[in-house]
């Protein structure tokens, strides 16, 4: 007969796990309409310690107006520097992280496409590839320098949504449609299999912990324990999500964060190596060159404005 005390412990553990996973699903109140917020700008400064990897079922536009950091999108870690913008479709796992020495400031706006669709013409809806984004490769993060037209539309959307004026809703609907159609031009078909939401759910605590504690000595066992799974399962899920092992994902996060610091600070390469968790500058140089095909010093010279 099963031990009742053990059954109770397992039940409590499962409840705790479910509660922990719940935090990774972002929800927005769209009771007042399909666009939120209206009448003001939502400003967000991502944490430098941890910003939870999360997902939601609505469309989200963002623009980084100052600072720098990193952005995790479906397992890929990107270096960001203002001015840049983002287009995040529902179902895309993501999190933003600030550079400790140059905090980034974001504006975000959320759109319930299901509610907005009746306002968009049938031909336009068919041309919006983002309705089935899983079938395509596309940039989710775009710098103003590389994508000026997309960035211009993003700016107009935030300007229009920040205040209530005559025909604001109609103007916003037109601008959002134009942005989605422009973004569709950047999409190319892919054979990549979309991430299983269950897989990402189970490793979300580890992903968030790495984002905020990458400079620390993190073990695979620690990450597995906080996800309530075995080390073997953790490794399998990490490969499925990012095509990397947990250790490689950690190194990747460290290097991307270091790249941001190289461009935005005057700190020495040795200091940046220490700040991002590398025991020696030689180890840092070796790992950096693996990813960027150049030394940290060369990268700093090449990317400084």
Secondary structure, 3 states (H helix, E strand, C coil): CCCHHHHHHHHHHHHHHHHHHHCCECCCCCCCCCEECCCCCEEECCCCCCCCCEECCCEEEEEEEECEEEEEECCEEEEEECCEEEEECCCCCEEEEEECCECCEEEEEEECHHHHHHHCCHHHHHHCHHHHHHHEECCCEEECCCCHHHHHHHHHHHHHHCCCCCCHHHHHHHHHHHHHHHHHCCCEECCCCCCCHHHHHHHHHHHHHHHHHCCCCCCHHHHHHHHCCCHHHHHHHHHHHHCCCHHHHHHHHHHHHHHHHHHHCCCCHHHHHHHCCCCCHHHHHHHHHHHHCCCHHHHHHHHCC
